[in-house]
């Protein structure tokens, strides 16, 4: 049984890497299986069905993002923590995880499973990790949820807009986004109980 669990975990990691490159929409088992060196029958041996595989991929992707947040040392203050979090979520290996979350959340908005259920659970884990980091960096525990909601909503918007012309390489847009992130850091610090409006 341990061997099967180990193989399932290997397949989950490989499938997550594949989906990070190719996306969730239009995901087909045969091309995925071929790309990760197995057959669609073997994938279905280790996962109940395609929905189980998708749910697992979403959890693995979220776990990667959460692990990166939990690995951060406490920042000097909340403002610095926000800047640190932005640098982390925009690292190349995590941008795909954030985009996969947005793709799954969009599908979940229509009530499609497994997206709706998994995204809700993933969001709880993510928000808890971000709130813990803000508290470790000096945020009031009482205000951490509100500060985290503001930060998460803004980060989601920034990341959603990135592929549409305000990303890397456009000097003016890059400067504008960097300033917007600094403005967000100031706002989150105030909401978290550090600084003044």
N, C-alpha and C positions, 0 to 999 in steps of 0.2 A: 504494500500500500504506500509506503514511504517513497518507493521508486516512482509510482504513478503520480503521487503528489509533486515530486520533484520535476517530472516530465511536464505535468500540467503547468507548473510555474515557469519552466523554460519556454513553453509554447506561449504562455500569457505575455511574457516579456518580449518575445520575438513578434508576436501579433501586435503588441502595443507599438513597437518600433515601426512596423509596417503601416499601421493606421495613422501614426503621426505623420508619415510621409504622404499617404494617399487619401486620408480623410475617412469619415464614417459614411457619408452619403454615397450610395452605390456600392457599398462594401459587398464583395462576393467571396465566398469561402474558397473556391478553387484557386483563384489567383493568389489569395493570401496564403493558402497552404503551400502552393508551389514556391512562393517567395521565401517562406520560412523553412523549406526543406522537408515537407511532409505532405500528406494527402488530406483531402477534405474529410475522408472517413476517419482518419486518425484524430483530426481536430475534434470531430463529433464524438469520438470515443472519450476524449478528455473533458469535453464540455457538453452539457445537456443538449444544447441547440445553439443556433446562431445568437439568440438573445443572451444566453449565458456567456458566450464568448465576448460579446459587445459589452455587457455589464462588467465583466472581468477586466477588459481593456480599459474601460473608463476608470475603474478603481485603481488599476496599476498606474495610469497616467496621473491621477490625482495624488496617489501615494508618493510619486516622484516629486511633484510640486511641494507637497506638504513636508517631505523629508528635507528639501532644500530650505524651506522656511524655518523648520525646527533646528536646523544645523547652524543658523545664524547666531553669532554672539549678540548679547544685548547691545543696543546702540547707546550712545551718550544721552540721547533724549528722543522724544517721540518724532520730532522733525527729522532727525537723522535716521530713525528707524524707517520712516516712510521712504526716504531716498534709498536706503539699503534694500528695502523690499522691492522697489521699482527696479533697481539694478539686478536683483535676483530673478524676478519674473520675466525680465526681458533678455536673460541669457539665452543664447541660441537653443540649448537643450531643453529649455522650459517654455519658450514661446509656443512651440507645437502643442505642449500640454494645455496651455491656456486657450489656444485656438480650438483644440478638441473639446474642451469644456464648453466653449461658446457654441460650437456646432451641436453638441449633445443637448445643451440647454434650449437651443432653438427648436430642436425636434421635440423636446420634452414639453415645451409650451403648448404643443398641440395634443398633449396627453399621450404621446407615443411612448410605449414601454419597449425596452427597459430604461429609456432615457430619463423619463420624468422621475422615477424612483431613485435611480442611481445618482442623478444630478443633485437631487435634494439632499441625499445622504452625504455626497461628496462636498457639497457646499457647507454643510454643518462642520465637517472635519476641517476644511480649509479656513473657514471663519474662526474656528477655535484656535488654530495655529497662528493666524495673523493677530488675533486679540492677545494671545499669550505673549507674542513677540512685542507688541506695543506695551503691555503691562511690564514685561521685563525691562523695557526701555524707559519706564517712568510714567506710563499712562495710569490714570486712576482706574482700578478694576470696575468701579461703578459706571464709568463712562466708556469703557473699552468697546462694548458692543456697538454703541452709536458711532464711535470713531472708526471702527472696523467696517461698518456698513458704508460710511462715506468713502473710505479708502477703496473698498472693493468695487463699489459702483463706478467710481472714477477710473480705476485701473481697467475695469471691463470695457468702458467706453474708449479709453486710450488704445487698448489692444484691438478692439473691434475696428477702429478707424485706421490703424497702421497700414493694412494692405491697400488702402484706397488713396494713396498719394501723400500722406503726411509722414512717411517712414524715413528710414535711413537714406542719406544721399541728397535730400533736399535741404540745403543749409538753413533756409528761413523756417521751414516747417520743423526741422530738428530743434532749432533754437526756441521756437514757440512751444513745442511739446516739453522741452526741458524746463522752461519757465512755468508752464502749467503744472508740471510735477512738483516744482518748488512751491508754487502757490498752494497746491493740494497739501503738501507737507505742513505748511504754515496753518492751514485750516484744520487739519486733523489734530495738530498739536493743541490748538485752542479747544476743540471739541473734547480732546482727551484730558483736559485740565492743565495743560502747560501753555503758557503764553497768554496773550490777550487779544481780543478782537479789535 
